[in-house]
Amino acid sequence: MTLAPVTTTGSVQSTVIGRRDSDGTSELTVQESASIDVASYIWQPWFVQVRGGVDVAHDKTFGASGGAALSVSADATLDVLPRSKYPLTLGLAHIDSFASGDFSGARTTSDRAFINASAVLTQNLRAGCRQAGAGPIRRIRASRRRRR
């Protein structure tokens, strides 16, 4: 059995922001974030596609209004028959964040599960007639032939 290829993408970012006010107070903020996402499929790409990811963000402020914040989130998605008339998406997401300092030690968590199912109800009848071998659609004349 051959394993499906796994596509991996990610990013790392770091930002440093310095600020000095007119009253002489200064502040330094360091923001860091990293994310990784993976995607693959089961058996064939048209059958089931699998995706998941993790994001981590950290924010630390030094100075008069010092504080820190940390956020971790993860998600997973399963797409069943994604290119069909009846695709189904199942997913889970979790977010956990914590803040300290001026934010008074607030902690927030959130979980989300979702199901998305849809049906494509449009159809091209003209193309369907041609595929069935009925030929092009023709106008029917309103006049009738007389029998003798």
C-alpha positions in Angstrom: 0.0 0.0 0.0 1.4 3.4 -1.0 1.2 6.3 1.5 -0.3 9.5 0.2 2.0 12.5 0.0 1.8 14.9 2.9 2.0 18.6 2.2 3.5 20.7 5.0 3.6 24.5 5.2 4.5 26.7 8.1 5.7 30.1 9.1 7.7 31.8 11.9 7.5 35.5 12.6 9.1 37.8 15.2 8.4 41.5 15.6 10.0 44.0 18.0 8.2 47.3 18.6 9.7 50.1 20.6 7.8 53.2 21.8 8.7 56.3 23.7 6.1 58.8 24.8 6.5 62.5 25.3 6.4 62.1 29.1 9.5 59.9 29.0 7.9 56.5 29.5 9.1 53.8 27.1 7.8 50.4 26.2 9.2 47.5 24.3 6.9 44.8 22.8 8.1 41.5 21.4 5.7 39.5 19.4 6.5 35.9 18.1 4.3 33.5 16.3 4.7 30.1 14.6 2.3 28.0 12.6 2.4 24.6 10.8 -0.2 23.1 8.6 -0.3 19.6 7.1 -2.6 18.2 4.4 -2.9 14.8 2.8 -5.6 12.4 1.5 -6.9 8.9 2.1 -6.8 6.5 -0.9 -7.4 9.1 -3.6 -7.7 13.0 -3.5 -11.3 12.9 -4.6 -12.3 10.5 -1.8 -11.2 12.0 1.5 -8.9 14.9 2.2 -7.3 15.5 5.6 -6.0 18.9 6.9 -4.7 20.0 10.3 -2.7 22.8 11.9 -1.2 24.3 15.0 -0.6 28.0 15.7 1.3 29.5 18.6 1.5 33.2 19.4 3.4 34.9 22.2 3.3 38.6 23.1 5.5 40.2 25.8 5.6 43.8 26.8 8.4 45.4 28.9 7.9 48.8 30.4 5.2 50.8 32.2 2.3 48.6 31.1 4.1 45.2 31.1 2.3 42.0 30.5 2.4 38.8 28.5 0.0 36.8 26.4 0.2 33.3 25.0 -2.3 31.7 22.5 -2.3 28.2 21.2 -4.8 26.9 18.6 -5.2 23.7 16.8 -7.6 22.5 14.1 -8.4 19.4 12.1 -10.6 19.0 9.1 -11.8 16.0 7.2 -13.4 16.5 3.7 -15.4 13.5 2.4 -16.0 13.4 -1.3 -14.9 17.1 -1.7 -15.4 17.3 -5.4 -18.8 15.6 -5.6 -22.3 17.0 -5.7 -22.6 16.1 -2.0 -19.4 17.1 -0.2 -19.2 16.7 3.6 -16.8 18.6 5.9 -16.1 17.6 9.5 -13.9 19.7 11.7 -12.6 20.3 15.2 -10.9 23.5 16.5 -9.4 24.3 19.9 -8.1 27.7 21.1 -6.4 28.2 24.5 -5.1 31.7 25.5 -3.6 33.1 28.6 -2.8 36.7 29.5 -1.0 38.2 32.5 0.1 41.6 33.8 -2.3 44.4 33.0 -4.8 41.7 31.7 -5.2 40.3 35.2 -4.4 36.7 34.5 -7.3 36.0 32.1 -7.5 32.6 30.6 -9.8 31.7 27.7 -10.4 28.4 26.1 -12.7 27.6 23.2 -13.7 24.4 21.4 -15.6 24.1 18.2 -16.9 21.2 16.2 -18.6 21.7 12.9 -20.3 19.7 10.1 -20.8 21.3 6.7 -22.9 19.3 4.2 -24.2 20.7 0.9 -25.8 19.4 -2.2 -25.5 20.9 -5.7 -29.0 20.9 -7.2 -28.3 22.6 -10.5 -28.2 20.6 -13.7 -27.6 21.6 -17.3 -30.6 19.9 -19.1 -29.4 20.8 -22.6 -26.1 19.2 -22.0 -27.9 16.2 -20.5 -30.0 15.7 -23.7 -27.0 15.8 -25.9 -25.1 13.3 -23.7 -28.1 11.0 -23.9 -27.9 11.1 -27.7 -31.2 13.0 -28.2 -29.5 15.6 -30.3 -30.0 19.4 -30.1 -33.3 20.7 -28.7 -35.5 21.9 -31.6 -38.6 24.0 -31.8 -41.9 22.3 -32.5 -44.0 24.0 -35.2 -47.5 24.9 -34.1 -49.0 24.1 -37.5 -50.5 20.6 -38.1 -50.5 18.6 -41.3 -53.9 17.8 -42.8 -54.7 14.2 -43.6 -56.5 13.5 -46.8 
